[in-house]
Amino acid sequence: MAIEIERKFLVNSIPIKNIDISKRIKQGYIINNKEKTLRIRQSDDDYTITIKGKTTGISRLEFEYPIPKKDADILFNHFCDGIIIHKTRHYVCHKNFTWEIDQFHNQNHGLIIAEIELKHENEQFELPHWVGKEVTGDLKYNNVNLCTNPYEQWLI
C-alpha cells in the first residue's frame, strides 16, 4: 500500500536554470468522485494507470502501475470522455526535495503549480523563492477539476 502525501503551491516564476528534466504529460480521468480517482497517464513514452483514494488531510492511498501504450490509447479513447489534461512537468531539486512544477497547456495555459511529496504530513521543508501561495486544499486546482473548470474560465 502506498500513501501519497503532497502539498501544492502556485509558482511565481519557473526556475528555468534549476530544471533537472522536463516531461510532456497527458492525463485522462475514468473515475473521479470524493472517494476515488482512476487516471491514465502518458509521460513522454511511459504509460501508467493510477488509483487514488479519498484525501484525508494531505494524505491518500495511491497505487500506480505501468501499462502498455496500446492499452493506454484504448483507455484514453474509450473511457476518458474528453476529461483530459495536458501539461509539462519540470523536476527541480531544492534543499534535498524534488519539486514537480506543472506548467499547464491549452485551456489551462498560464497556470503553474508546484507539488512537493513528503514522507509524513508534518515533515519540514524550505519554500523556494519562486513558490507563491499554497493551494493544497483548494479543489479547483486539482487536475481533474481543471478539465471541467479550466483556468482560462476563471479569468473571465
N, C-alpha and C positions, 0 to 999 in steps of 0.2 A: 504494500500500500504506500502510495506517495502522497505527500502533503505539499501543496503549493502555498507559500506564504510570501505575498508580494505587496509592495506599495507603489503607487503611481503618482507622477508629478508632471505638470506641464513643463515644457522646455522653452527657455528664453531664446537660446541660440544653440545650434548644433555645434559641438566642439570638433569641427572637421579634422584638425590636426591630431586628435586623440583617437580617432576611429581605428579599431583593430581590423574589423571586417564588416562588410555590409551584405545583406541578402534581400532579394526580392521575395515577397511573401504574398500568397493568395490564400484566403481563408474562407471556407464556406460552412454554414451552420445548418445542421439537420434538425437538431432539437435544442430549444432554449426556453427554459422556464426557471422559476425560482429555485427549483430542486436540483436541476441538472442541465448540462450543456454537452452536446455531441458535435464535434467540429472536425472538419477535414482541412489539412494544411499542405500547401506546396511551398517549400522553402528552397529556392533555386531548383535543384534536381532531386530533392528529398521529399517524400510524401509521408504524412502521418495522420492517424486518426486519434483524437483525444476526447476523453470523457472527463468532465469536471463536475464535482458535486456542489452542493449548496455551500455558499460562503458563510462562515461564522467568524466574526471579527475580520481579520485579514487572511484567514486560512481556509482552505478547501481541499478535498480529495482531488487528485489528478492522476489519470492513467493515460499514457501516450505510447503508441506503438507504430512502428514503420509499416507502411502498406505499399504494394506495387503501384506504379504510375497508372496502369490500366484500371485498377480498382478505384483510385482517386478520381480519375477522369469520369468514370461512371457515376460515382457519388456526387461530384460537382454538378454534372449534367442532369441527373435524375432525382436527386434528393435535397438539394440546397434551395430550390425555389427562388433563385436570384438573391438569396441572402449571402452575399459575397463581398469581401472587403479586400482592398489591395494596399500594400504599404511596403516601404523599405525599412528593414531593421538594421540599425547600426549598433555594433557592440563596442563599448568603451569601458576600459578599466579605470577605476578611481579608488584609491585607498583600499586596495585588496578586495574590492567588489566589482563585479561585472554589471554594468548598466546596459539595458536594452532600450535603445531610443527608436521609437516607431514614428516614421515620417509618412503620413497618410497621403493617398493619392485620390484622384477622381473627385467625387462629391465631398471628400473629407480633406481635400488639399488645404494646406495651411495649418493643419492640426499636427502637433508634435508632442508625443508623450514619452516619458522615460519611466521604465519599470526597474525595480531592484527586487531580487528574490532573497529572502532571508532564511536563516536556519531556525529561528524562533521569533515569535511576534514582538518580543522586547529587545531584539538584537539592535545594538547601537551602530550607527554609520554616520559618516560626514557627508553633508549635501555638497555636491559640486557647485561652483559658481553659476553654471549655466542652467541649473534647475530652478523652477519657479514654484508656484502654488501646488500644494498636494491635492490630488483629486481621487484618492484611493476609494472613498466611499460614495463618490458621485457616479451613479449608474449610467448617466448619459455618455460617459467616457468609455464604457465597456465596448469592445469591438463589435459585438453582435448588435448593440443598440445603435452604433454608428452606421450600420447597414440600413436601418429603418428610419433613423432620425439623423441624417448626415450633418456634419459640421457646417457645410455651406448654408443649410437652412437656419442655423442658429443666428447667422449674421444678417438675416433679412429684417 
